[in-house]
Each structure stands twice: as structure tokens, then as C-alpha cells.
Amino acid sequence: MILFDLKCENNHVFEAWFKDSEAFKSQSEKGIVSCPNCGSMSVKKALMAPNVSLANSEKKKVTTNDLAKVQQLLSEAQKTVEENFDYVGKDFAKEARKIHYGESEKKNIYGEASETDSKSLKDEGIAFNQIPWKPKADA
């Protein structure tokens, strides 16, 4: 695994892990790498500072327990969204526009949007976030 510094067209810099450089290239070409700040799909590798090794006693090792904590936080976020937002399915972009332009009452919604719809929403200045979504255990 390799950690890359990435930069979107709006100059947001963020980090992401990939199997290797080819994995980044492949995922980027498929349009599945997006900026977590603005959702832009136009993402490039940024200049990276070299990683200076610390003494073994100073290194932070990522453990299975650390990963379990991250998965737990994602599960809690998903549960909060499911309990407090209205699910609009594949009509997310349409419903987000209605709310943004005052055609529907303001409310919290969640659902699915294509990459094209996500880009269009961002181009229109409609704020939304994308989060990793775990399938339900009974799915």
C-alpha cells in the first residue's frame, strides 16, 4: 500500500491509500477518486514531502483494532443518517435541486447519485457530501 497526497482542481489537498501507483491511475481514470472536501473528480497527485523514518519505538503501527474503530465510526455515521435523513434513492440529484432552488421544503436527504449528477450538483453550487456506505448485513 502507498499513501499519496492528492490535489483537486479546487486546490484541496488530501491523502488517500492505494495498492500502488497503477491502482491510483486506474481508479482515477474510472472516476472513482473524488475530493472529500468538494467532491471534484478532477484529482491529481500532489507534491509529497518525503517520509522520514522514525525509530521503531516512535512508529505508529496501524492495528486491526484501529481499523475496527474506523469501521465502527462509519457504521455509527451511517446509522445516524439512516435514522435522521429521508432516503430518496436514485432521485437524490433531483431532490437536492428542488430543495436548493426552494421548490421543496428544506430537509436532510440521502440517496444515490451518478458521477455525472454529482459533478452537475457541484457545478451548480449545491452542497452535499459523499460518505462510504456499508451494505446492510441482511442485504
C-alpha positions as CSV (number, residue, x, y, z in Angstrom):
1,M,0.0,0.0,0.0
2,I,1.1,3.6,-0.7
3,L,-0.1,6.9,0.6
4,F,-0.4,9.7,-1.9
5,D,-1.0,13.3,-1.4
6,L,-3.7,14.3,-3.8
7,K,-5.0,17.7,-5.0
8,C,-8.3,18.5,-6.7
9,E,-9.0,21.2,-9.3
10,N,-10.1,23.5,-6.4
11,N,-6.7,23.2,-4.7
12,H,-7.9,21.0,-1.9
13,V,-5.1,18.7,-0.7
14,F,-5.9,15.3,0.9
15,E,-4.4,11.9,1.4
16,A,-5.5,8.5,0.1
17,W,-4.1,5.0,0.2
18,F,-3.7,2.9,-3.0
19,K,-2.3,-0.6,-3.7
20,D,0.3,1.0,-6.0
21,S,0.6,3.8,-8.5
22,E,-1.2,1.9,-11.1
23,A,-4.2,1.4,-8.8
24,F,-4.4,5.2,-8.4
25,K,-4.2,5.7,-12.2
26,S,-6.9,3.1,-12.8
27,Q,-9.3,4.4,-10.2
28,S,-8.7,7.9,-11.3
29,E,-9.5,7.1,-14.9
30,K,-12.7,5.3,-13.8
31,G,-13.8,8.5,-12.0
32,I,-14.0,6.8,-8.6
33,V,-11.4,9.1,-6.9
34,S,-13.0,12.3,-5.6
35,C,-12.1,15.1,-3.3
36,P,-13.6,14.7,0.2
37,N,-13.9,18.4,0.5
38,C,-15.8,19.4,-2.6
39,G,-16.4,16.1,-4.5
40,S,-14.4,17.1,-7.5
41,M,-13.5,14.2,-9.7
42,S,-10.5,16.1,-11.2
43,V,-7.8,14.8,-8.9
44,K,-4.1,14.6,-9.5
45,K,-1.1,13.5,-7.4
46,A,0.3,16.5,-5.4
47,L,3.9,17.1,-4.4
48,M,4.7,15.0,-1.4
49,A,7.2,15.6,1.4
50,P,9.5,12.6,1.9
51,N,8.6,10.3,4.7
52,V,11.3,10.4,7.3
53,S,11.6,7.1,9.2
54,L,11.3,7.4,13.0
55,A,12.9,5.0,15.4
56,N,10.9,1.8,15.8
57,S,9.7,2.9,19.2
58,E,8.2,6.1,17.7
59,K,6.4,4.5,14.8
60,K,2.6,4.2,15.0
61,K,1.5,0.9,13.8
62,V,-2.0,0.6,12.4
63,T,-3.6,-2.4,14.0
64,T,-6.7,-4.4,13.3
65,N,-8.2,-2.7,16.4
66,D,-7.6,0.7,14.7
67,L,-9.3,-0.4,11.6
68,A,-12.2,-1.8,13.6
69,K,-12.6,1.6,15.3
70,V,-12.8,3.3,11.9
71,Q,-15.4,0.8,10.7
72,Q,-17.4,1.4,13.9
73,L,-17.3,5.2,13.3
74,L,-18.5,4.7,9.7
75,S,-21.3,2.4,10.9
76,E,-22.4,5.0,13.5
77,A,-22.4,7.7,10.9
78,Q,-24.4,5.6,8.5
79,K,-26.9,4.8,11.3
80,T,-27.3,8.5,12.2
81,V,-28.0,9.3,8.5
82,E,-30.5,6.4,8.1
83,E,-32.4,7.5,11.3
84,N,-32.4,11.2,10.7
85,F,-32.5,11.8,6.9
86,D,-35.1,10.9,4.3
87,Y,-34.0,8.3,1.8
88,V,-34.7,9.4,-1.8
89,G,-32.9,6.7,-3.6
90,K,-31.7,7.3,-7.2
91,D,-33.7,10.7,-7.2
92,F,-31.0,12.3,-4.9
93,A,-29.8,14.8,-7.5
94,K,-33.4,15.8,-8.5
95,E,-34.5,16.2,-4.8
96,A,-31.3,18.1,-3.9
97,R,-32.0,20.6,-6.7
98,K,-35.6,21.0,-5.6
99,I,-34.5,21.8,-2.1
100,H,-31.7,24.1,-3.2
101,Y,-33.9,26.1,-5.5
102,G,-36.8,26.4,-3.0
103,E,-39.2,24.1,-4.8
104,S,-39.3,21.7,-1.8
105,E,-39.0,22.3,1.9
106,K,-35.5,22.1,3.4
107,K,-34.8,18.7,4.8
108,N,-32.0,16.3,5.2
109,I,-31.9,13.7,2.4
110,Y,-29.6,10.8,1.3
111,G,-29.6,8.5,-1.7
112,E,-27.5,7.7,-4.7
113,A,-26.2,9.9,-7.5
114,S,-24.2,9.1,-10.6
115,E,-20.7,10.7,-11.0
116,T,-22.3,13.0,-13.7
117,D,-25.1,14.1,-11.4
118,S,-22.6,14.7,-8.6
119,K,-20.4,16.9,-10.8
120,S,-23.5,18.8,-12.0
121,L,-24.7,19.4,-8.4
122,K,-21.2,20.7,-7.5
123,D,-21.1,22.9,-10.6
124,E,-24.5,24.4,-9.6
125,G,-23.1,25.1,-6.1
126,I,-25.4,22.6,-4.4
127,A,-23.6,21.4,-1.2
128,F,-23.6,17.7,-0.4
129,N,-21.2,15.1,0.9
130,Q,-20.3,11.6,-0.1
131,I,-19.6,9.0,2.5
132,P,-18.6,5.4,2.3
133,W,-21.7,3.2,2.7
134,K,-21.7,-0.3,4.0
135,P,-24.3,-2.7,2.7
136,K,-26.8,-3.8,5.3
137,A,-26.0,-7.2,6.9
138,D,-29.3,-8.6,5.7
139,A,-28.8,-7.4,2.1
